[in-house]
Amino acid sequence: MTVSSASKHYATRSGTVHALDRVSLQVREGEFLCILGPSGCGKSTLLWSMAGLHSLSNGEIRLGSDKIEKPHPEIAMIFQEANLLPWRNLENNIALPFELKRTRPDKARIAKLLQRVGLAGFEHKFPRELSGGMQQRASIVRSLAVNPSVLLMDEPFGALDAFTRDEMNLLIQEIWMETGKTIIFITHSIAEALFLADRIVVMSARPGRIQEIVDVDFPRPRPVSIQSTPEFIARVNDIKAMIDHRKA
Ligand SMILES: Nc1ncnc2c1ncn2[C@@H]1O[C@H](COP(=O)(O)OP(=O)(O)OP(=O)(O)O)[C@@H](O)[C@H]1O
């Protein structure tokens, strides 16, 4: 995916908000890219534009030769909230993207994915009967069921408790290693970005710009315990200093 000089202004009652300023980025096929930055730096604006859910004021985003101006079948998005429909059971929630595309749900693929994320046997449960982590796993299945090549994740685990978040980070790492999908993942957490990413895009606050792109080369699979190693902590501090320095 290629982002070329993407800028976004929002017109509000109190004036124009300059949310993104000439952001250019080449996302490599199959990479795990994390976007890290303070609240309000335009991370969601950038991701939503990549999903074709927001239009840019200037610049363009492409997947291969396709210009992204509306949702694209190869690009799926996962939000902070699982956004399952409360009146549908899991199976019918996962079937929704197929219904929208007027195609038949790929039952074999869905069963495999449910098994993969530990939700086999829960097909007939309703969202209220599931924990937050389980709901988010279901939303991952819903996104992967249509087999997109790019998965956009907007702080998907931000609302979960620390243990569930660790579990979900391990799961998404495994899924990424197994499927080779391109994942673009927004987070506020330096540790989460370092745990997951091949590269971290550090953004600066308004107007949102790319401050720095950091390569992360810890070998995979990365265990949760890597986060307490001196090397990991040193990298967290490096990025923290980069962000603090920018504020000064
Ligand atoms: N629809 C909108 N109308 C007006 N201003 C908006 C709109 N959406 C976002 N903004 C503003 O644009 C800026 C960037 O917002 P955005 O949500 O992209 O940032 P973010 O980095 O994702 O923030 P957070 O981490 O808090 O979710 C913010 O100042 C926000 O208030």
The ligand as an SDF file (V2000), in Angstrom:
LIG
                    3D

 31 33  0  0  0  0  0  0  0  0999 V2000
  -14.7830   14.1510   11.9600 N   0  0  0  0  0  0  0  0  0  0  0  0
  -13.9600   15.0560   12.4980 C   0  0  0  0  0  0  0  0  0  0  0  0
  -14.2940   16.3660   12.5210 N   0  0  0  0  0  0  0  0  0  0  0  0
  -13.4510   17.2770   13.0380 C   0  0  0  0  0  0  0  0  0  0  0  0
  -12.2520   17.0030   13.5880 N   0  0  0  0  0  0  0  0  0  0  0  0
  -11.8680   15.7270   13.6050 C   0  0  0  0  0  0  0  0  0  0  0  0
  -12.6960   14.6810   13.0740 C   0  0  0  0  0  0  0  0  0  0  0  0
  -12.0570   13.5040   13.2290 N   0  0  0  0  0  0  0  0  0  0  0  0
  -10.8850   13.8000   13.8430 C   0  0  0  0  0  0  0  0  0  0  0  0
  -10.7680   15.1240   14.0590 N   0  0  0  0  0  0  0  0  0  0  0  0
   -9.6090   15.8270   14.6690 C   0  0  0  0  0  0  0  0  0  0  0  0
   -8.4580   15.5180   13.9180 O   0  0  0  0  0  0  0  0  0  0  0  0
   -7.3420   15.2590   14.7610 C   0  0  0  0  0  0  0  0  0  0  0  0
   -6.8160   13.8780   14.5170 C   0  0  0  0  0  0  0  0  0  0  0  0
   -7.7790   12.9210   14.9670 O   0  0  0  0  0  0  0  0  0  0  0  0
   -7.5630   11.3410   14.9040 P   0  0  0  0  0  0  0  0  0  0  0  0
   -8.7370   10.6930   15.5180 O   0  0  0  0  0  0  0  0  0  0  0  0
   -7.1850   10.9430   13.5270 O   0  0  0  0  0  0  0  0  0  0  0  0
   -6.2890   11.1980   15.8570 O   0  0  0  0  0  0  0  0  0  0  0  0
   -5.7350    9.9070   16.6100 P   0  0  0  0  0  0  0  0  0  0  0  0
   -4.2520   10.0440   16.5900 O   0  0  0  0  0  0  0  0  0  0  0  0
   -6.2960    8.6760   16.0320 O   0  0  0  0  0  0  0  0  0  0  0  0
   -6.2920   10.1250   18.0750 O   0  0  0  0  0  0  0  0  0  0  0  0
   -6.6230    9.0210   19.1990 P   0  0  0  0  0  0  0  0  0  0  0  0
   -5.3380    8.3070   19.4620 O   0  0  0  0  0  0  0  0  0  0  0  0
   -7.0710    9.8500   20.3590 O   0  0  0  0  0  0  0  0  0  0  0  0
   -7.6800    8.1350   18.6510 O   0  0  0  0  0  0  0  0  0  0  0  0
   -7.8320   15.4810   16.1850 C   0  0  0  0  0  0  0  0  0  0  0  0
   -7.4920   16.7720   16.5790 O   0  0  0  0  0  0  0  0  0  0  0  0
   -9.3340   15.3180   16.0790 C   0  0  0  0  0  0  0  0  0  0  0  0
   -9.9820   16.1110   17.0410 O   0  0  0  0  0  0  0  0  0  0  0  0
  1  2  1  0
  2  3  1  0
  2  7  2  0
  3  4  2  0
  4  5  1  0
  5  6  2  0
  6  7  1  0
  6 10  1  0
  7  8  1  0
  8  9  2  0
  9 10  1  0
 10 11  1  0
 11 12  1  0
 11 30  1  0
 12 13  1  0
 13 14  1  0
 13 28  1  0
 14 15  1  0
 15 16  1  0
 16 17  2  0
 16 18  1  0
 16 19  1  0
 19 20  1  0
 20 21  2  0
 20 22  1  0
 20 23  1  0
 23 24  1  0
 24 25  2  0
 24 26  1  0
 24 27  1  0
 28 29  1  0
 28 30  1  0
 30 31  1  0
M  END
$$$$
